Amino acid sequence: MRGRRGDRMTINIQEHMAINVCPGPIRPIRQISDYFPRRGPGPEGGGGGGGFGAAPAGLAPLALAPPAALLGATTPEDGAEVDSYDSDDATTLGTLEFDLLYDQASCSLHCSILRAKGLKPMDFNGLADPYVKVHLLPGACKANKLKTKTQRNTLNPVWNEDLTYSGITDDDISHKVLRISVCDEDKLSHNEFIGEIRVPLRRLKPSQKKHFNICLERQVPLASPSSMSAALRGISCYLKEVRHLTGTSRLEQAEQGPGLLEERGRILLSLSYSSPRRGLLVGILRCAHLAAMDVNGYSDPYVKTYLRPDVDKKSKHKTGVKKKTLNPEFNEEFFYEMELSALATKTLEVTVWDYDIGKSNDFIGGVSLGPGARGEARKHWNDCLQQPDTALERWHTLTSELPPAAGALPSA
């Protein structure tokens, strides 16, 4: 269509909509761009090949597009958005190299954090200040968190640090998971999460070091809000839960399994019945990964023991207080004078408390050893009675179950 200079050319509605209104199926009119080669990711898209007479290979003629294409099923804008999409789904977070060793003899888990490569940049300078922290799940995060040093301004940090968990039993190896997280430290704001790895401990064999070199993954959300509350709740929440469970007997709680009771750390006990002295020697050696009860993230723990039934109320023994620690070492020993036959009907109650000045002390956790106990606690007690004059050391799990006689929180 030609017109005089200065005249405005008019385009009818059919040409404007770029469709052919002839009878038959609706098809788009060929565009002039259909005759030009389009750049692609391959070598042919770099400017060579193609011509004006045909569309490039792999590009279907627009006229053969199905009618659904005209209804917005696929648009050039959608394709561009997919190509420019940038998230953790399409980019790597890096890899982490580490070793794990379960020492069955010493009941310890050794985590050797070696190095990371190709971490995701987290700072404005295109680098990161990475560090690694590990947790044992299930369990309270503060109680069993171990952490490496921070490496500054690098995406390929080298740590070569050993982190050790004490009090790890075969039962832990069978059902616990080790969570290893890589984070970026920020001094002026909150630390940022980079990626994590979760390793089921059942993959380990006793006394055999296993090497890992695994890609980091995005953070896995907790299974349910109750999982988060179980990991974070303190003694006040625990006491509130006890009030809600007053209609449930202690035996019914035990039958429901250990999942109802929250782990609050581990304690290493030594039991020995001394035939010459005719009494029970109880050694309070150490605790590991206790729950943090103070605002500073630590506790001031001490241990109390009772031998029940205690008619005369003279069986109480108490260790000294260890300040600001979740892994205290006591190495104290108590003696209960009693015949071996009478000891078979007794129960040893061990409780760990957090010392507070000017207010009631906080209950951290406890364990009972005796004929009514279960699992490792009962086995330890029976072995002590059956092997006199032999010191038997065992790790025991502290739970949030408050012994009946300790229901009243002590002030000292």
Secondary structure as UniProt FT lines:
FT   TURN            5..6
FT   HELIX           13..17
FT   HELIX           32..35
FT   HELIX           43..46
FT   TURN            57..58
FT   HELIX           62..64
FT   HELIX           67..71
FT   HELIX           76..83
FT   TURN            88..90
FT   STRAND          95..103
FT   TURN            104..107
FT   STRAND          108..117
FT   TURN            124..125
FT   STRAND          130..137
FT   HELIX           141..144
FT   STRAND          146..147
FT   STRAND          158..166
FT   HELIX           170..175
FT   STRAND          177..184
FT   STRAND          192..200
FT   HELIX           201..203
FT   TURN            206..207
FT   STRAND          210..215
FT   HELIX           225..232
FT   HELIX           235..244
FT   TURN            245..247
FT   HELIX           250..255
FT   HELIX           258..260
FT   STRAND          263..274
FT   TURN            275..278
FT   STRAND          279..288
FT   TURN            295..296
FT   STRAND          301..308
FT   STRAND          317..318
FT   STRAND          329..337
FT   HELIX           340..343
FT   TURN            344..345
FT   STRAND          347..354
FT   TURN            357..358
FT   STRAND          362..369
FT   TURN            371..372
FT   HELIX           375..386
FT   TURN            388..389
FT   STRAND          392..399
FT   HELIX           404..406
//
